[in-house]
Amino acid sequence: MLSNLKITKFLEKTAEGTAVPGGGSIAALNAAISAGLSEMVANLTIGKKGYEAVQKEMKEITAAASKLRKKLVKDIDRDAAAYNEVMKAFKMPQNTEKQQDRRNNAIQAGLKNASLVPLSVARDALSIMDLTARVIRKGNKNAATDGAVAALTARAAILGALYNVKTNLNFIEDHKFLKEMTKEVKSMESRVVQKEKEILSHVDI
């Protein structure tokens, strides 16, 4: 599994001339890193003098961020698996009309899944940005820049994941699915830019 590799080995594998891990897996990794950083800032606030009023909230944030981080680590491999399924479908035989139909159905199903996995990553990363906003505003001020990095990393994760959604949508034939996905992608793209700007406005350096 990609998620079990050492950092150096993962980066080496990324640099190889193979398709996985690709942008989708990296987006999931970035989102997981963002969750970890947000969790860290909350943990650096818990038990600290002057932050007594936000102890409960910070504990809630650590729990939420931890859950998202663990889910996103799994998405590193889920994205790679989704890509491999699409490639597997493209290699199916197409000598007869029945084989062609079976192959096309498999390709379309694979493309939908390969769109839904990064979309899930983008949604989770957007949720992480909400957690990041809270730790920056209310958490340990000495770790505010760590929160800023979390926000920047989440933004990269979201936009990167959405690029992977869009590249798959280019080949999907289901117009209803395409319309719904495109609408959500555009909405998230506009929201994340504004959200990042708002979050970073609270980083006083």
C-alpha positions in Angstrom: 0.0 0.0 0.0 1.2 3.5 -0.9 0.2 4.9 2.5 2.5 2.5 4.3 5.6 3.6 2.4 8.3 5.7 4.1 8.2 9.3 3.0 11.5 8.9 0.9 10.2 5.8 -0.8 6.8 7.4 -1.5 8.5 10.4 -3.1 10.7 8.1 -5.1 7.7 6.2 -6.4 5.9 9.4 -7.2 8.9 10.5 -9.3 9.0 7.3 -11.3 7.5 7.2 -14.8 4.4 5.5 -13.6 0.9 6.9 -13.2 0.5 6.1 -9.5 0.8 7.7 -7.1 -0.4 10.6 -9.1 -2.0 14.0 -8.5 -5.1 12.4 -6.8 -3.0 10.5 -4.3 -0.9 13.6 -3.6 -4.1 15.7 -3.1 -5.2 13.2 -0.5 -1.8 13.3 1.2 -1.9 17.1 1.3 -5.3 17.0 2.8 -4.2 14.5 5.4 -1.2 16.7 6.2 -3.5 19.7 6.6 -5.6 17.7 9.0 -2.6 16.7 11.0 -1.3 20.3 11.3 -4.8 21.6 12.4 -4.9 18.8 15.0 -1.4 19.8 16.1 -2.4 23.5 16.7 -5.4 22.3 18.7 -3.3 20.0 20.8 -0.8 22.8 21.4 -3.7 24.8 22.8 -5.2 22.2 25.1 -3.9 22.6 28.6 -2.2 26.0 27.9 -2.7 29.0 30.2 -4.9 31.7 28.7 -6.9 29.3 26.6 -9.1 27.8 29.2 -12.3 29.0 27.5 -11.6 27.0 24.3 -10.5 23.7 25.8 -13.7 21.8 24.9 -13.7 23.2 21.4 -10.0 22.3 20.8 -10.7 18.8 21.9 -13.6 18.5 19.5 -11.3 19.8 16.7 -8.6 17.2 17.5 -11.2 14.5 17.3 -12.7 15.7 14.0 -9.3 16.4 12.4 -8.0 13.0 13.5 -10.9 11.2 11.9 -10.5 13.1 8.7 -6.7 12.5 8.7 -7.2 8.7 9.0 -9.8 8.7 6.2 -7.6 10.7 3.9 -4.6 8.4 4.4 -6.8 5.6 3.0 -7.8 7.9 0.1 -4.2 7.9 -1.0 -4.6 4.2 -2.0 -8.3 4.6 -3.0 -7.3 7.1 -5.6 -4.6 4.9 -7.0 -7.0 1.9 -7.1 -9.6 3.9 -8.9 -7.1 4.9 -11.6 -6.0 1.3 -12.0 -9.6 0.2 -12.4 -10.1 2.6 -15.3 -6.9 1.4 -16.9 -8.0 -2.2 -16.5 -11.3 -1.4 -18.2 -9.5 0.2 -21.2 -7.6 -3.1 -21.6 -10.7 -5.2 -21.9 -11.3 -7.0 -25.2 -13.5 -5.3 -27.8 -13.6 -7.8 -30.6 -17.4 -8.1 -30.6 -20.2 -5.7 -30.0 -21.0 -7.4 -26.7 -17.4 -7.0 -25.6 -17.4 -3.4 -26.7 -20.5 -2.7 -24.6 -19.1 -4.4 -21.6 -15.8 -2.5 -22.0 -17.6 0.9 -22.3 -19.8 0.2 -19.3 -16.7 -0.7 -17.3 -14.9 2.4 -18.4 -17.8 4.7 -17.6 -18.2 3.1 -14.1 -14.5 3.4 -13.5 -14.4 7.1 -14.6 -17.3 7.9 -12.3 -15.6 6.3 -9.3 -12.3 8.0 -10.3 -14.2 11.3 -10.1 -16.0 10.6 -6.9 -12.8 9.6 -4.9 -11.1 13.0 -5.5 -14.3 14.8 -5.0 -14.6 13.2 -1.6 -11.0 14.3 -0.8 -11.9 17.9 -1.8 -15.0 17.9 0.4 -13.0 16.6 3.4 -10.2 19.1 2.8 -12.8 21.9 2.7 -14.0 20.6 6.1 -10.5 20.7 7.3 -10.2 24.4 6.3 -13.1 25.1 8.6 -11.2 23.4 11.5 -8.1 25.3 10.5 -10.0 28.6 10.6 -11.1 27.9 14.2 -7.6 26.9 15.5 -6.1 30.0 13.9 -8.7 32.3 15.4 -9.0 30.7 18.9 -5.9 28.5 19.3 -2.4 28.9 20.5 -1.0 32.1 18.8 2.5 30.7 18.8 1.3 28.0 16.4 -0.6 30.4 14.1 1.8 30.0 11.2 1.4 26.2 11.4 -2.3 26.8 11.0 -1.5 29.0 8.0 0.5 26.2 6.4 -2.5 23.9 7.1 -4.8 26.3 5.2 -2.4 26.6 2.3 -2.0 22.8 2.1 -5.7 22.2 2.3 -6.3 24.7 -0.6 -3.7 22.9 -2.7 -5.4 19.6 -1.8 -8.9 20.9 -2.8 -7.9 22.5 -6.1 -5.6 19.5 -7.0 -8.4 17.0 -6.2 -10.9 19.0 -8.3 -8.5 19.0 -11.3 -8.5 15.2 -11.1 -12.3 15.3 -11.0 -12.5 17.5 -14.0 -10.1 15.4 -16.1 -12.3 12.4 -15.6 -15.5 14.3 -16.3 -14.2 15.0 -19.8 -14.9 11.4 -20.7 -18.1 10.7 -18.9 -21.2 10.2 -21.0 -23.9 10.4 -18.2 -25.1 14.0 -18.7 -27.0 14.1 -15.3 -23.9 12.9 -13.4 -21.7 15.3 -15.4 -24.0 18.3 -14.7 -24.2 17.7 -11.0 -20.5 17.1 -10.6 -19.6 20.2 -12.7 -21.9 22.3 -10.6 -20.3 21.2 -7.3 -16.7 21.5 -8.6 -17.3 25.1 -9.7 -18.9 26.0 -6.4 -16.0 24.5 -4.4 -13.4 26.2 -6.6 -14.9 29.6 -5.8 -15.4 28.9 -2.1 -11.9 27.7 -1.4 -10.2 30.8 -2.7 -12.4 33.1 -0.6 -12.1 30.8 2.4 -8.3 30.8 2.2 -8.2 34.6 2.1 -10.5 34.9 5.1 -8.5 32.4 7.1 -5.1 33.9 6.4 -6.4 37.4 7.3 -6.4 36.2 11.0 -2.7 35.2 10.9 -0.9 38.2 12.5 2.8 38.1 11.6 
